[in-house]
Amino acid sequence: MEDVKHLGGGVLAGGGLKSVFIKRVPLGSILSDEVERQDIPILLGKKLEDIKAAADGGAVATFQDGTSVSGDYLIGCDGVHSRTRQIIDPGFQGPAFTGLINSGGYTSGVEVPSEPVKE
């Protein structure tokens, strides 16, 4: 039998919660299906200019073409050179290589509850 070799370790979720990993493409499909189900418009080709907190606690995003949208949440998944990050944290010095490329894994035959489970 071969020896087991550990490549690394670390805590992926704290407070007794389990970490759940989902691939980008299925997550995008889940989100776009729900957006379509709720008849929420998707606007493509916009360039973010600014973000402000809304009076009701949500967010208002203004785009370079002068249009704006508001909502309960703003999800900034705009990459390593994120305009969202530049706006909400102007002191951020930019991306830096941390040595971590990716961490994750896959399994089958396991049901994952919709809410995090505390151990």
Beta strands, then each sheet from edge to edge (+ up, - down):
strand 1: 48-53
strand 2: 59-63
strand 3: 68-71
sheet 1: 1+ 2- 3+
end
